């Protein structure tokens, strides 16, 4: 089981959390002006980064907080976390 470091509760078992995927770029300010292909790319395509990237995590069975976790997709190393600030999309 993957031990996940919640910034509020400390290290807890992975089963208490929900991973909501990578942190997305900001939502386009005027999606109506985008082409269908560009909008579909923003909605569907993800980087699927090999190595370190930022993910959104929710401590669903704990404190209920959202936070950003840096995870290495190769080694599964979890890097220091920060509480979620602003719009996580």
TIMI-2910 file (N, C-alpha, C, CB; in pm, 1 decimal, decimal comma, always signed):
<rs>
+----------+----------+----------+----------+----------+----------+----------+----------+----------+----------+----------+----------+------+
!      n_x !      n_y !      n_z !     ca_x !     ca_y !     ca_z !      c_x !      c_y !      c_z !     cb_x !     cb_y !     cb_z ! resn !
+----------+----------+----------+----------+----------+----------+----------+----------+----------+----------+----------+----------+------+
!    +83,7 !   -117,3 !     +0,0 !     +0,0 !     +0,0 !     +0,0 !    +88,8 !   +124,5 !     +0,0 !    -95,5 !     -0,7 !   +121,4 !  Unk !
!    +48,4 !   +223,4 !    -75,5 !   +124,0 !   +346,6 !    -88,8 !    +93,3 !   +440,0 !    +28,8 !    +91,9 !   +415,5 !   -223,3 !  Unk !
!   +193,8 !   +478,3 !   +109,0 !   +169,0 !   +574,4 !   +216,4 !   +165,3 !   +716,4 !   +158,9 !   +278,1 !   +562,9 !   +327,0 !  Unk !
!    +53,7 !   +784,6 !   +176,7 !    +34,2 !   +918,3 !   +118,6 !    +45,9 !  +1022,6 !   +229,1 !   -104,5 !   +929,2 !    +46,9 !  Unk !
!   +132,8 !  +1125,2 !   +209,6 !   +149,0 !  +1229,5 !   +312,0 !    +44,9 !  +1340,5 !   +297,8 !   +289,4 !  +1289,5 !   +304,2 !  Unk !
!    -56,8 !  +1338,2 !   +381,6 !   -155,9 !  +1446,7 !   +384,0 !    -92,5 !  +1563,9 !   +458,6 !   -291,9 !  +1401,1 !   +452,8 !  Unk !
!   -100,8 !  +1685,8 !   +403,9 !    -38,7 !  +1799,9 !   +473,1 !   -108,3 !  +1835,6 !   +603,6 !    -38,2 !  +1920,6 !   +382,5 !  Unk !
!   -226,6 !  +1780,1 !   +628,6 !   -301,4 !  +1811,7 !   +749,8 !   -301,8 !  +1696,2 !   +850,9 !   -443,9 !  +1848,4 !   +713,6 !  Unk !
!   -303,2 !  +1571,2 !   +801,2 !   -317,2 !  +1453,8 !   +888,4 !   -190,2 !  +1372,3 !   +901,2 !   -426,5 !  +1365,7 !   +837,4 !  Unk !
!    -89,5 !  +1403,5 !   +821,6 !    +31,9 !  +1322,5 !   +821,5 !    +19,4 !  +1206,5 !   +723,3 !    +61,4 !  +1269,8 !   +962,7 !  Unk !
!   +106,8 !  +1110,3 !   +735,5 !   +109,6 !   +997,4 !   +642,6 !     -5,8 !   +903,2 !   +675,5 !   +246,3 !   +922,2 !   +649,4 !  Unk !
!    -83,8 !   +872,5 !   +572,3 !   -201,5 !   +786,5 !   +586,4 !   -200,4 !   +684,7 !   +472,2 !   -334,5 !   +870,8 !   +585,8 !  Unk !
!   -274,9 !   +573,8 !   +483,6 !   -278,2 !   +473,8 !   +377,0 !   -350,1 !   +525,5 !   +252,5 !   -345,9 !   +346,9 !   +426,6 !  Unk !
!   -304,5 !   +480,6 !   +139,9 !   -358,7 !   +521,2 !     +9,9 !   -510,0 !   +500,6 !     -0,8 !   -289,5 !   +444,3 !   -100,5 !  Unk !
!   -564,2 !   +401,6 !    +68,3 !   -707,1 !   +371,7 !    +58,7 !   -796,0 !   +483,0 !   +112,1 !   -737,1 !   +245,0 !   +132,7 !  Unk !
!   -738,7 !   +579,0 !   +184,6 !   -816,4 !   +692,5 !   +236,5 !   -830,4 !   +804,2 !   +133,6 !   -751,2 !   +747,4 !   +362,8 !  Unk !
!   -759,9 !   +794,7 !    +21,9 !   -750,1 !   +905,4 !    -73,3 !   -811,9 !   +872,6 !   -208,2 !   -606,0 !   +944,0 !    -92,5 !  Unk !
!   -844,3 !   +978,3 !   -280,9 !   -885,4 !   +968,3 !   -420,5 !   -789,4 !  +1055,7 !   -500,1 !  -1036,3 !  +1012,6 !   -441,4 !  Unk !
!   -727,8 !   +997,5 !   -602,6 !   -640,5 !  +1074,4 !   -691,9 !   -725,2 !  +1126,5 !   -806,6 !   -520,8 !   +987,6 !   -745,1 !  Unk !
!   -724,5 !  +1257,6 !   -826,0 !   -806,6 !  +1319,6 !   -930,1 !   -726,1 !  +1353,6 !  -1054,7 !   -872,5 !  +1444,9 !   -876,5 !  Unk !
!   -606,0 !  +1300,8 !  -1066,2 !   -527,5 !  +1321,3 !  -1187,0 !   -435,6 !  +1441,5 !  -1179,7 !   -617,9 !  +1335,8 !  -1303,6 !  Unk !
!   -368,0 !  +1463,4 !  -1290,0 !   -268,7 !  +1570,4 !  -1292,9 !   -333,5 !  +1707,9 !  -1282,6 !   -186,0 !  +1561,6 !  -1420,1 !  Unk !
!   -258,3 !  +1801,4 !  -1229,4 !   -304,1 !  +1939,6 !  -1221,3 !   -308,7 !  +1993,9 !  -1364,1 !   -210,0 !  +2027,0 !  -1128,7 !  Unk !
!   -422,0 !  +2048,6 !  -1400,3 !   -442,1 !  +2096,3 !  -1537,0 !   -396,2 !  +2240,4 !  -1553,6 !   -588,7 !  +2083,9 !  -1576,1 !  Unk !
!   -366,8 !  +2278,8 !  -1677,0 !   -340,0 !  +2420,7 !  -1702,0 !   -468,7 !  +2499,5 !  -1678,0 !   -286,7 !  +2443,6 !  -1847,9 !  Unk !
!   -459,0 !  +2630,2 !  -1661,8 !   -579,9 !  +2710,2 !  -1637,1 !   -684,1 !  +2690,6 !  -1747,1 !   -543,7 !  +2858,8 !  -1626,1 !  Unk !
!   -810,7 !  +2694,7 !  -1706,9 !   -921,1 !  +2683,0 !  -1801,7 !   -913,8 !  +2799,8 !  -1899,8 !  -1059,1 !  +2680,4 !  -1727,9 !  Unk !
!   -935,6 !  +2774,7 !  -2028,7 !   -933,2 !  +2884,4 !  -2125,6 !  -1035,5 !  +2991,6 !  -2088,9 !   -960,5 !  +2831,5 !  -2267,2 !  Unk !
!   -996,7 !  +3117,7 !  -2103,0 !  -1085,3 !  +3227,5 !  -2063,0 !  -1207,7 !  +3239,7 !  -2152,7 !  -1009,3 !  +3358,1 !  -2063,8 !  Unk !
!  -1195,2 !  +3200,0 !  -2279,7 !  -1309,0 !  +3207,9 !  -2371,2 !  -1318,4 !  +3079,1 !  -2452,8 !  -1296,2 !  +3331,1 !  -2464,9 !  Unk !
!  -1375,7 !  +2972,7 !  -2394,5 !  -1382,7 !  +2846,0 !  -2465,9 !  -1465,7 !  +2853,5 !  -2593,7 !  -1439,4 !  +2740,5 !  -2375,7 !  Unk !
!  -1560,4 !  +2947,5 !  -2599,0 !  -1643,0 !  +2962,0 !  -2718,5 !  -1560,9 !  +3004,5 !  -2840,4 !  -1753,5 !  +3063,0 !  -2693,1 !  Unk !
!  -1449,5 !  +3071,2 !  -2816,4 !  -1364,5 !  +3119,0 !  -2925,8 !  -1268,4 !  +3011,8 !  -2975,3 !  -1286,1 !  +3240,9 !  -2881,2 !  Unk !
!  -1261,0 !  +2899,8 !  -2904,3 !  -1168,3 !  +2793,3 !  -2942,6 !  -1229,4 !  +2705,7 !  -3051,4 !  -1130,6 !  +2707,7 !  -2820,1 !  Unk !
!  -1142,3 !  +2646,9 !  -3131,0 !  -1190,7 !  +2548,8 !  -3228,2 !  -1233,4 !  +2423,2 !  -3152,4 !  -1080,7 !  +2515,5 !  -3335,5 !  Unk !
!  -1315,4 !  +2341,9 !  -3216,9 !  -1357,5 !  +2217,1 !  -3153,1 !  -1238,1 !  +2128,8 !  -3120,0 !  -1454,9 !  +2141,4 !  -3243,2 !  Unk !
!  -1141,0 !  +2125,1 !  -3209,1 !  -1022,5 !  +2041,5 !  -3187,6 !   -940,9 !  +2092,1 !  -3068,7 !   -935,1 !  +2038,5 !  -3314,4 !  Unk !
!   -923,4 !  +2224,4 !  -3057,8 !   -847,0 !  +2281,1 !  -2946,5 !   -919,1 !  +2257,3 !  -2814,2 !   -823,7 !  +2431,9 !  -2968,1 !  Unk !
!  -1051,4 !  +2272,5 !  -2813,7 !  -1127,7 !  +2247,9 !  -2691,3 !  -1119,3 !  +2100,1 !  -2651,4 !  -1275,4 !  +2290,1 !  -2710,1 !  Unk !
!  -1134,2 !  +2011,3 !  -2747,3 !  -1123,8 !  +1867,4 !  -2719,0 !   -985,5 !  +1833,0 !  -2664,5 !  -1152,5 !  +1784,7 !  -2846,2 !  Unk !
!   -881,9 !  +1893,5 !  -2718,0 !   -746,6 !  +1870,8 !  -2667,0 !   -736,4 !  +1913,0 !  -2520,5 !   -643,3 !  +1947,5 !  -2751,8 !  Unk !
!   -791,7 !  +2030,1 !  -2486,6 !   -782,5 !  +2078,6 !  -2349,4 !   -862,1 !  +1988,1 !  -2255,1 !   -833,2 !  +2223,8 !  -2340,1 !  Unk !
!   -981,1 !  +1945,0 !  -2297,6 !  -1067,2 !  +1864,3 !  -2211,9 !  -1013,7 !  +1722,2 !  -2193,7 !  -1207,4 !  +1859,4 !  -2269,6 !  Unk !
!   -963,1 !  +1661,7 !  -2301,1 !   -932,5 !  +1518,2 !  -2300,0 !   -784,4 !  +1485,7 !  -2284,6 !   -982,6 !  +1456,1 !  -2425,9 !  Unk !
!   -698,7 !  +1554,1 !  -2355,5 !   -557,9 !  +1515,0 !  -2358,7 !   -484,2 !  +1554,7 !  -2231,4 !   -489,5 !  +1577,1 !  -2478,8 !  Unk !
!   -404,2 !  +1462,7 !  -2182,0 !   -319,6 !  +1487,4 !  -2066,0 !   -176,4 !  +1457,1 !  -2105,0 !   -363,9 !  +1401,9 !  -1943,5 !  Unk !
!    -82,0 !  +1513,3 !  -2029,9 !    +59,0 !  +1497,6 !  -2064,8 !   +110,6 !  +1356,4 !  -2041,7 !   +142,0 !  +1594,5 !  -1985,9 !  Unk !
!    +58,3 !  +1286,5 !  -1940,9 !   +104,9 !  +1152,4 !  -1906,8 !   +257,8 !  +1152,1 !  -1891,6 !    +60,5 !  +1050,2 !  -2015,0 !  Unk !
!   +304,1 !  +1243,1 !  -1809,5 !   +446,7 !  +1266,1 !  -1789,4 !   +516,0 !  +1145,5 !  -1728,1 !   +467,8 !  +1387,1 !  -1701,5 !  Unk !
!   +632,5 !  +1112,9 !  -1781,8 !   +716,8 !  +1010,0 !  -1721,1 !   +811,1 !  +1083,6 !  -1626,6 !   +796,3 !   +924,7 !  -1830,4 !  Unk !
!   +802,1 !  +1051,0 !  -1499,8 !   +882,7 !  +1119,8 !  -1399,8 !   +793,6 !  +1203,4 !  -1308,8 !   +988,9 !  +1208,3 !  -1467,1 !  Unk !
!   +848,4 !  +1312,4 !  -1257,3 !   +775,6 !  +1394,5 !  -1161,1 !   +667,4 !  +1478,9 !  -1226,4 !   +871,3 !  +1483,9 !  -1087,2 !  Unk !
!   +550,6 !  +1478,7 !  -1164,4 !   +444,7 !  +1570,7 !  -1204,5 !   +351,4 !  +1594,6 !  -1086,8 !   +366,2 !  +1515,5 !  -1326,2 !  Unk !
!   +270,4 !  +1699,3 !  -1097,3 !   +179,1 !  +1737,8 !   -990,0 !    +43,4 !  +1672,1 !  -1011,7 !   +164,3 !  +1891,4 !   -982,8 !  Unk !
!    -11,7 !  +1616,2 !   -903,2 !   -143,1 !  +1553,7 !   -907,6 !   -231,5 !  +1614,1 !   -798,6 !   -131,7 !  +1399,9 !   -890,7 !  Unk !
!   -363,3 !  +1612,6 !   -823,9 !   -461,0 !  +1657,0 !   -724,8 !   -505,8 !  +1534,2 !   -645,2 !   -583,7 !  +1729,3 !   -792,9 !  Unk !
!   -505,3 !  +1545,0 !   -514,1 !   -548,8 !  +1436,4 !   -427,2 !   -651,7 !  +1489,1 !   -328,8 !   -428,9 !  +1373,3 !   -352,4 !  Unk !
!   -749,1 !  +1404,3 !   -295,8 !   -855,1 !  +1438,1 !   -201,1 !   -851,0 !  +1337,3 !    -87,6 !   -995,5 !  +1439,3 !   -270,2 !  Unk !
!   -841,8 !  +1384,9 !    +34,3 !   -842,0 !  +1296,2 !   +150,2 !   -987,5 !  +1265,9 !   +185,7 !   -765,5 !  +1360,4 !   +272,1 !  Unk !
!  -1049,2 !  +1181,5 !   +103,9 !  -1192,5 !  +1153,4 !   +111,0 !  -1233,4 !  +1086,4 !   +241,9 !  -1233,1 !  +1066,2 !     -5,0 !  Unk !
!  -1150,5 !   +996,7 !   +291,5 !  -1184,4 !   +923,3 !   +412,7 !  -1102,0 !   +972,8 !   +531,6 !  -1162,4 !   +773,2 !   +391,9 !  Unk !
!  -1076,4 !  +1101,4 !   +530,6 !   -998,6 !  +1163,8 !   +636,8 !  -1049,8 !  +1303,9 !   +660,0 !   -848,5 !  +1165,7 !   +602,4 !  Unk !
!   -962,2 !  +1402,4 !   +645,4 !   -997,0 !  +1541,1 !   +674,8 !  -1080,4 !  +1607,9 !   +565,7 !   -871,9 !  +1620,2 !   +696,7 !  Unk !
!  -1091,8 !  +1544,0 !   +448,2 !  -1172,8 !  +1600,3 !   +340,1 !  -1103,9 !  +1709,3 !   +260,3 !  -1298,5 !  +1654,5 !   +396,0 !  Unk !
!   -977,4 !  +1731,8 !   +285,3 !   -904,9 !  +1839,3 !   +216,4 !   -851,5 !  +1794,2 !    +81,2 !   -789,8 !  +1889,0 !   +302,8 !  Unk !
!   -839,2 !  +1890,9 !     -8,0 !   -772,0 !  +1872,1 !   -136,6 !   -630,4 !  +1924,8 !   -123,1 !   -848,4 !  +1944,4 !   -253,2 !  Unk !
!   -536,3 !  +1860,8 !   -188,7 !   -399,0 !  +1909,2 !   -189,3 !   -330,0 !  +1862,0 !   -315,9 !   -322,5 !  +1861,2 !    -64,0 !  Unk !
!   -217,7 !  +1925,6 !   -343,9 !   -136,9 !  +1890,4 !   -460,2 !    -18,5 !  +1808,8 !   -411,9 !    -89,9 !  +2017,4 !   -538,4 !  Unk !
!     +3,4 !  +1697,8 !   -478,7 !   +110,2 !  +1605,8 !   -443,3 !   +200,3 !  +1588,6 !   -564,4 !    +53,6 !  +1468,8 !   -395,3 !  Unk !
!   +329,0 !  +1601,2 !   -544,0 !   +426,0 !  +1574,9 !   -649,4 !   +458,9 !  +1426,0 !   -645,0 !   +555,5 !  +1663,2 !   -632,3 !  Unk !
!   +436,0 !  +1356,1 !   -756,2 !   +462,6 !  +1212,3 !   -759,4 !   +550,3 !  +1179,1 !   -878,6 !   +331,1 !  +1131,6 !   -765,1 !  Unk !
!   +643,9 !  +1089,6 !   -857,4 !   +727,8 !  +1040,3 !   -966,1 !   +659,4 !   +916,2 !  -1020,8 !   +875,1 !  +1009,2 !   -917,9 !  Unk !
!   +619,1 !   +919,4 !  -1146,7 !   +544,0 !   +808,8 !  -1206,5 !   +630,5 !   +687,0 !  -1234,6 !   +478,9 !   +854,3 !  -1334,4 !  Unk !
!   +760,9 !   +702,0 !  -1228,0 !   +851,3 !   +589,3 !  -1250,4 !   +878,7 !   +516,6 !  -1119,0 !   +983,6 !   +637,3 !  -1314,0 !  Unk !
!   +913,2 !   +592,4 !  -1015,6 !   +951,8 !   +533,3 !   -887,8 !   +838,5 !   +532,7 !   -784,9 !  +1069,9 !   +607,6 !   -831,6 !  Unk !
!   +730,9 !   +605,8 !   -811,0 !   +618,8 !   +626,2 !   -718,6 !   +660,9 !   +700,4 !   -592,4 !   +557,3 !   +492,6 !   -680,9 !  Unk !
!   +775,5 !   +766,6 !   -598,0 !   +818,3 !   +849,6 !   -485,3 !   +721,5 !   +966,6 !   -471,9 !   +965,4 !   +900,3 !   -504,5 !  Unk !
!   +676,8 !   +992,4 !   -350,1 !   +587,4 !  +1103,7 !   -322,4 !   +668,6 !  +1216,3 !   -262,9 !   +472,3 !  +1061,9 !   -227,6 !  Unk !
!   +656,9 !  +1333,5 !   -321,7 !   +735,0 !  +1449,4 !   -280,0 !   +648,9 !  +1540,0 !   -192,9 !   +789,2 !  +1526,9 !   -402,8 !  Unk !
!   +709,4 !  +1636,3 !   -122,2 !   +633,8 !  +1720,7 !    -29,2 !   +505,9 !  +1776,7 !    -90,3 !   +720,4 !  +1834,5 !    +18,3 !  Unk !
!   +404,2 !  +1788,5 !     -5,8 !   +272,5 !  +1831,0 !    -50,6 !   +243,9 !  +1974,1 !     -8,9 !   +165,5 !  +1738,3 !     +4,0 !  Unk !
!   +149,5 !  +2033,6 !    -79,5 !    +99,3 !  +2166,9 !    -45,8 !    -51,0 !  +2161,9 !    -46,9 !   +151,8 !  +2275,2 !   -144,3 !  Unk !
!   -116,3 !  +2232,1 !    +47,0 !   -261,6 !  +2240,1 !    +38,2 !   -301,3 !  +2303,2 !    -93,9 !   -319,6 !  +2320,3 !   +156,2 !  Unk !
!   -415,3 !  +2262,8 !   -144,9 !   -465,5 !  +2317,4 !   -270,9 !   -499,6 !  +2463,7 !   -253,1 !   -588,7 !  +2239,1 !   -320,2 !  Unk !
!   -452,7 !  +2544,9 !   -345,5 !   -481,1 !  +2687,6 !   -340,9 !   -535,4 !  +2726,9 !   -476,7 !   -353,9 !  +2771,3 !   -303,5 !  Unk !
!   -644,0 !  +2801,5 !   -476,2 !   -700,1 !  +2849,6 !   -601,3 !   -777,5 !  +2742,6 !   -674,6 !   -591,5 !  +2902,3 !   -689,4 !  Unk !
!   -796,2 !  +2764,8 !   -803,3 !   -877,6 !  +2677,1 !   -886,8 !   -794,0 !  +2560,6 !   -937,3 !   -938,2 !  +2754,8 !  -1004,7 !  Unk !
!   -828,4 !  +2440,2 !   -894,9 !   -755,0 !  +2321,3 !   -938,3 !   -814,0 !  +2261,8 !  -1064,8 !   -754,1 !  +2217,0 !   -828,4 !  Unk !
!   -918,0 !  +2317,9 !  -1115,3 !   -985,4 !  +2269,2 !  -1236,4 !  -1045,4 !  +2135,5 !  -1209,8 !   -889,3 !  +2261,1 !  -1355,2 !  Unk !
+----------+----------+----------+----------+----------+----------+----------+----------+----------+----------+----------+----------+------+
</rs>
